[in-house]
Amino acid sequence: MKLKKVNISGFRSIKKTEILLVEEKMTILIGANDHGKTNILSAIEFLNEEKTFVPDDINWDLETDPDITIEWHFTPSSAALEKLASLEHQTVEGEERPPMIETNKENEIVYYRKHSDNKIKVKSVPGIIPVAKEVDVLQLRPRIELFAPPTANLRDQVNLGQLETLEFEFMQGIFRLAGIWDVRKDIFVQNDKTSKLLDEASLKLTEVLNTKWNQGRDLKWKIEHTGTNGDHIAIKIQDPAIGTRYTRPSLRSSGFRTYFLLSMITYARTENKVADSYVYLFDEPGTYLHPHAQLDLQRSFESISGKTQIIYTTHSLFLINKNYPGRNRVISKAKDGTKIDQKPFVKNWKSVRESLGILLSNNFLIAEKTLLVEGPSDVIYILHAIKKLKAADEIDIDLNDLSVVDAGTSENYLAMAKLMVAEGREVVALLDGDKKGEEIEKQLKKVCEKEIKDGKLQILKLPKDKSIEDIFTDVSVTKKAIEALATDLIGMGIRKLKNGINLAGEVAKIAPTTTLTLGRIIDEKTTSMFDPEEKLSKLSIALKYEDIMSDSVALPDNAKEQIEKIKDKLSLKNERNDEKSIFEEV
């Protein structure tokens, strides 16, 4: 049985009828706090018999005939269809036909529940089934399981009696991943055979967890006997950061324990149950988890979603699935209650950004105020300069406000500018003071005339014949970066100097002029050094520069001036005195 959709009306923050379309594997409810995500999960959970409505569950704004109605629409499995077929009424000539459950043409089994009688009932089925058989149809529904963030202490060892209890469900997940669940009754006695089995299980568990878990990919797991004659089995961890001893899962961080408990419990429960017998709900499962661990948790959910449907809430960028945009739903709150956007990925995830204040882009948080530059090396130089000035207390900028985005190439600049403005961002286009910069400026003024007039797009040109490298880098460090990069490439056999070329001597000739930008000079000089001729990657030079640059080296005098201009044009807040900044914005 697969949950297809849930219709909810009159329940808590949901006033009018809202329809949640449920994906076959995973559905993600995205939204800010207090917008109704948890209420939707709670409504779904009322498919379980033991859940009962209370007066506070009724939407507080309903004026006449206040009531709650929840409908669950399921696509029946082949086994469920067989069961329904066995329940169908067989017409007997001359016999009065009994009352029938309503028939639908959508091939669905539909259950519903109202506050007024608090009972789960069958609304319709894909067949001719007597009302007297309703109890049999009710038995086909899967159980709804809501997982709260794990609060139990993580136990490092277990005996056979404990292993099959709910308290040690996470250990069941470990045993299953390690391949020793089926022999559990034989391995709680230590001998040569069982010790060998645990050694093999340790290798398998390590291999599986290193693959699944990005943050734990350097750990080695050890499963070993302990207690009296091996009547307990313990889990230990060999951490390369700890040289003198093993560590234990219970001694790790709260984020580690949260991920470990949650992933092991869900895996065990999925394996313990018949496929499609559960729908799993998770309320903010990313709490306490590092972004990498949140991505790992997504992968864990993916691995179990083949056997059970998963619905979870989040306001974390790292738990929003961009591989399958159709799985995401945005939950927001309007004057008339909670609303569900079934297609938040249209218009470049606009509703997601409005709900969470973010732009989705390869898992990087991009602020609403954007500095657009030509290439990725420019991003490195500018951010490095800002951080250096901040560290020296020469400038005060809250970097949480700012995103620096590169167009990739000057040819893509116009398209990226249009995209950023269409996303609703405040954009400053930073251009080199050369002919290419002048060309881009003319094109922007023509193509983005309205955006410039409305103040959504501003243009900031560097001084004449100056590039990012001229303004935001120290030339001596840049030359060291070029020489170091060239030496590496030559040593690896990737590049070859021209005959008669002295690397250090050629690099020493690189110097700013009044007629060419430093960026152009670097391109021309590095191209001429090699056979065949090919310039060095600006991004690779920038990465070397970032490694070499020390705190003692000063930036060019006009770097601070240009950063202040960027700050002013984007109206960036100060990091310090944030209360004042917040009230100014309000």
N, C-alpha and C positions, 0 to 999 in steps of 0.2 A: 504494500500500500504506500503510495507516494502522496504526500500533502501537496495539493495544487494551488489552493488559495484559501485565505481566511477573510471573511467579512465581519467587521466589528462595528457596532454602533452603540452609543450610550454608555460606553465603558470608560470610566475615569476621565482622562483628558480627551477622549475621542467622543465627540458629540454626534456628528452626522456619520453616516456609514462610510467607513474607509476600507478599501480592499487591499490586502497584502498578497501580491502574487509571489508564490514560493517556487524557487528553482528546484530542479530534480535532485541536485547534490547539496548546494550551499547557498544560503541567502544571507546578505550582510545588511544590517540596519545601521545607517550612518547618521549621526546627528549630535548636536551639542547637548550638554546636560539639561535635564528638565524639559525636554521637548516631546517625551512620550515613548521612547524606545523600550524602556522597561515595561511600560503599560501594555505594549503590543505583545511582548513575551508572556506577560501574565495572562493576557486574554487567550493566547494559544494554549496555555497550560490548563485552562478550564475544560479541556477535553478529558482530563482525568476525573474519575468519579469522585475522589475525595475532596476536590476543590469545590468550595461553595461560595456563592456571592454573598456579600454583606452590603448593608445600605450605603456605605462609603464608596463602594465600587460604581455606583450610579453617577454619571456625569452631573456635575453640580449646576450646570447651566440649562439642563432640560426643564422646560416649564410645564408642559402638559403630558400626562400619561408617561411619566419617566419609567423607562425599562431598559434593560440590556439585552442585546441579541448578538450572539456569536455563531457564525456558520463555518464549518470546516469542510472543504471540498477535497475529496481524495480520488486519485486515479487508482482503481483496483489492480492488484497484481493478478497473475494467472491463477494462483492458488485461491485468492479471494473470489475471482470470477467463477471458479469451480464450486466454491462454497455457495455463492449466490444461486448458481444453477440448481444446486441440490435443494434450495429453499423455495424455488419457484412453484407457484400454484399449478396443480394439475387439474384441469377442468374435467369434471364428471357430469355427464349428461343428466339433467334433471335436478342437479344439486345447486342450491343457492350459493352464489359467489360471495365469499367473505370479504370484509373490508381489506383494501390493498394499500400498501405504502405507495406514495406518489412515484411515478416513473419519470426519469429524465432521459433526454436524448444525447447528453454530453458524455455518456459512459462514466459517470461519477457516482461515488457514494457520498452523500451529503449528510452530515450530522449538524445539529443545532442545539443551542441552549439559551434559555431566557432567565432573567432574574426572577420573574414572576412565579415560576414553579421550580427553578433550580435543578431541573433534570435534563440529562443528555438524551436527545431523541434522534431518530432517523427522519430526515426530511424527504429524501428521495433516493432512488436506486436505479441502476440500469437493468431493470427486469420487472417481472410481475410477481411480487412477493407479498404475502399476507401480513397485515399488521401484527398478527399473532407471532410472527417470526422475527419481530423487531429486536428482541433480545439477542438472537443469533447474529444479526447484522451488527449490533453494538459490539459484539465480541471481536469483530474483525479490525476494529480501530487500533492503531499502534499506541503505545504509551508515550506521553510527552515527558521528557526528562530535563529539568532545569538544573544546570550546574552552577553553583556559586563558586567564587574564587576559593581554592583549597585553603582551609584553616587548620587542618589536622597536622600534627607533628609528623615529619617524615621519619619512619623507622628503618634502621639499616639492616636488621636481621629478622628472620621469620622461621617458625617451625611449621610442620605440616598442618597441624590443627589450625593455626592462625592463617595460613595461606589462603584457605578457602572461605574466609570471612570477609565481610564488606569493609572492615577497618583496614585490611591489607590488600585492597583491590589494586592499588598501584603496583604491589609486588607481583600480582598476577600478570600485569602488563609486562614487567621485566622478564618474568619466566617465559611468557609467550614470545617476546622478541628474541630471547636468547635460545629458543628452541627446546626448552626443558619442561614445558608445561605438561606434555603428555606422559613424561616419566617422573612426575613429581612424587608419586607414591614410593618410588624406588631409590631416590637420591638423598633422602635424609638419614642415611647411614654412611659413614665414611669408610671407603675401601679403595683399592687401586682403580677399580672400574668407575666408581662414582666420582672420584677425584679427577679422572681423565675427562669424564663428561662435563664437569664444571669448568675445567680448563678450556675445553672446546666452546662451551657456552660463553665464557668470558670473551674469547676472540670474536664470536659472532655478535654479541651484544655491542662490543666496541665498534665493530665494522658498521652495524646498523645505526648506532647513535652518532658516530662520526659523520655518516652520510646525511642523516636527518637534521642534525643539530649543529648549526654554524658556530655557535659560541662554545660548544663542547667538542669541537673536531680534534683538539690536541689531547684529549683525555683518553686514558686506557682504563677499562672497567674490569674489575676482578670479582668473580663469584667464588666463594670458598666455604668450606665447612667450618663450623665452630660449635661450641656447646659440648655436650656429653656424647662422645663417639659420633660427632657430626650431626646431631639431631636438630641443629639450627643451620641455616645458610645465611651468610652475610654478604653485603654488597660493599665493595671498596673502590676507591678511585685513585689511579696513579696520575698525578698532575705534574707536568714538566716544570712548573713553577715552584714545586715543593720537592726538594731533593732528599730529605732525610726520612720520610715516612709516607704511608698512604693517608688519604683523607677519606671522609665519608659524606654521603649525600646530605645527611642531617646537619653537617657543619658548614654547608655552602650558603651562599647569599639567599635572601628571600626571593629574588627573581629566579635564581636557579631552581629553588625548591618549588616555586609556583609552576614554572614550565614543566619540570620533571613530574610532579604530581598530576597535573592536568593532562598531560599527554599520555602518561602511563595508564591513568584511570580510564580515560576515554577509549584507549586502544583495548584494554581488557574488557570493558563493558561491551564494546562492539563485537569482539570475538566471542564473548560468552552468550550472545543473544542471536536469535534468528534474524537474518537480513530483513530490513524494513519493519522490524517490530518496534522500533523506537524513532522518535524525532528528538534530536538533542538541541537544547537551547542553552546559550552561554551569554551571560550579561557582563559586558566589558571584560573579556578574558585577558586582555592585554595589561590589566592593572599589575604594576610592579615589574613588568617585563621590559628589558632593554629593546630598542628597535630591532636589532638582529634576532632576538628571541621571539619577538612578535612575528617576524617573517618566518621563523622556524615553526611557530605554532600554526601559521597558515598552512604550511606543508604537512604538518601532522593532521590537521583537519582534512586536508585533501586526501590523505591516505586512507582515512576511515569513511569518507563520504560516499564511497561506493556501496557501503552496506547500510548506511543510515543517513538520513537527511540532517543537516546542521543549519541552525539559524542563530546568528550571534549579533550583538550590538557592539558598536565601537564609536569613539570619536578620535581614534588614532589613525594617522595617515598610513601607518605601516601595517594595519590590518584591513585596509581597503584593497580589494583584489582588482588589479588592473589588467591581469591576464584574461579575466572573464568579466568584462564590464557589466554584462547583463545580470550578474548576481547582486549588484549593489542597489540599495534603496535608500533614499534620503528621507529622514523623519524630521519634520519641522513643526513649529507651533504657530498658528495664526489666531486671530481673534475668535474664530469659531472652533478652536481646538486643534488637535494633532492632525497633521496631513502626511500622506505618503506619496513621494515622487518615485514612480516605478522605473523611470529611465533617467537617472541623474547624469548619465554619461553624455547626453546630448548637449550641444552648445559648449563643448569642452569642459564638462563637469561643473557647469556654472552653479547648479544647486548645491553641489558638494562644497564649493568654495564659499558660497553664501552661508552655508550651515556651519562650516568649520573654520572659515577664514583662510583657506589654503588653495593652492593650485597644485594639482597632481602632475608631477614630472619626474619619473624615474626615482621615486622615493626621496626626493629632496624637497624640503619645505621652502617654498618660494613666497616671499612677502609681497604685499600689494604694491609696494613702491619699487620700481625696477629701473636699474641702470643697464642700458643695452649697449654692449660693446661688440667689436667685430669678431674677435677670436678668443679661444679658451685661454691663451697665454695672458690676454688682457685681464681676465677675471683674476688670475693668480696674482699679477702685479698689483692691481688695485686693492684687492682685499689685504694683501700683505702690507701695502703702504698704510691703509687705514688702521690695521692692527698695530703697526709700529708706532704710528702717531698717537693712538690711544694709550699704548703702553707708556709712552713718554709724556702723557698728560698734555699733549699739544692739541688734541681735538676730542670732542665728546659726541659720540654717535651711538645710538642703540642699533646694533647690527641685526637685531630681530626684526627691525622695520625694513631692512634693505635686502634686495636680491640683485645680484649682478649676473646677467644672462648674456651669453655670447651667441651671435648669429651663425657662428661656424666659419663663414667667409663673408667678405664684403658683398658678394653677389646675393647672398641670402638676407642681407640686412633689411631691405624694404619689407620682405615677407614677414620676417620676425617682428618688426616694428608694428605692422598691421595686426599680427596675431596677439601681441602683448596688449595693445590698446583694445582690441576686441574682447579680451579677457577681463576688461574693466580695470586694468592697472593704470597707475600713474607712471609714465615712462619718460626718462631722460635719455636721449640718444647721444652718446658720447662719440665724437668723430675726431679722427686725426686731422692735423692742420696741413694736409697735403692735397694734391689734385683729386685723389680718390675721395677724400673727405668732402671736398667741395661738390663733387658729382653726387654723392649720396645726399648731401644737404639739399641740393636743388630738387632731386627726385622726391625726397620726403616732403618738401614744401608743396610739391605738386600733387602727390598721391595722398598725403595725409593733411590736406589743407584744413578740413573741418576739425580734425583732432587737435591740430596745432592751435587753431582759433579758440577751441573750447578749453585749452589748457591741459588736455589729457596727454599730449606729447610735447616735450620741450627739447630743443636742440642745444647741445653744449659742444662747441668746437674748441679743440686745443689750439694754442698759439700757432702762428704760421710756421710751417715746416717742422712741426713737432709731433711726435707720436707718443703712444703710451710709454714706450721704453725711455724716451727723452725725459718725461715728466716724473715717472714713478719708480725708476730704477737707478741704482748707482752704476755708472759705466764700468768702473774697475771690477765690480763683482760680476756684472754681465759678461765681461771678457773672460773672467775665470770660469764662468759657467759654460761658455762656448768652447773653451779649450778642453775642459773636463769632459764634455759631451763628445767632442770630436775624438779625443784620446780613447774613450770607451768604444766608440764605433769602429775605429781603426783596429783596436786590439781584438775585437770580435770578428774582424774580417768583413764587416758590413760596408765600410768606406775605405777608400784608398786615396792618399794625397797625390797630387800631380807631381811629376818629376821636378826636383829643384825647389819645391815648396817647403818652407820651414813653418811648422804650425804656430809656434809661439810668436815668431816674427810677424806672420800674417794677422794673427789675432791682435797683436799690439797696435796694428795700424787702424783698428776700428776706433773711430772718434766722432763725436757729433760735429755737424757742420751747420752753416746758416742756410744751406740750399736743399739739403736732403734730410729726411727724418732718420733717426737712429734705427728704427725698424727696417727701413729700406736699405740702409748701409749694411746692416747685419745680413740681410738676404743676399745682397750682391757680393759681399766679401766671402761668405761661407759657400756660395755657389762656385766661386772662382777657385776655391782651394782643392776641390776634389776631381777625380777622374773615375767615372764620368761626372760632369758638372751637375750638382744637385744641392740645393740649399738645405741647411739644417732645420729641423722642425722647431718652430717657435715655442710650441708647447713643451717640448723636451728641454729646450734652453731654460724656460721659465721654471720648470720643476727642479733643474740643477741650481738655478739662481736661488730658489727658496731654501734649498739645502745648505747652500754656502753662506748666504746673507747672515751676518751677525748683528747683535744689538749695537755694537760699537760703530757700525757704518751708518752714516747719515744719508737721508734721502735728499734729492735735489731741492733747492730752496722753494721752487714753485709747486711742489707736490701738495703741501698743505693748502695753498691757495685754491688749487683745483678741487681738492676734497671738500673744502668749505663751500665752493660753488655748487657741487653736487648735492651737498646737504641742504643748502638753501633752496635749490630748485625743486627737490623732492620733499621739502618740509619735514626732514627727518628729525625724530625726537632725540633728546639727550638720554644717555644711559643713566647718568646721575640725576638727582632731583626728579625721579620718575613721577612722583605725585603731582608736581607742577606740570609736567608734560602731559599727563593724563587729563588733568582738568583743562589745560589749554585746548586739547583735542576735542573734549566734550563741548 
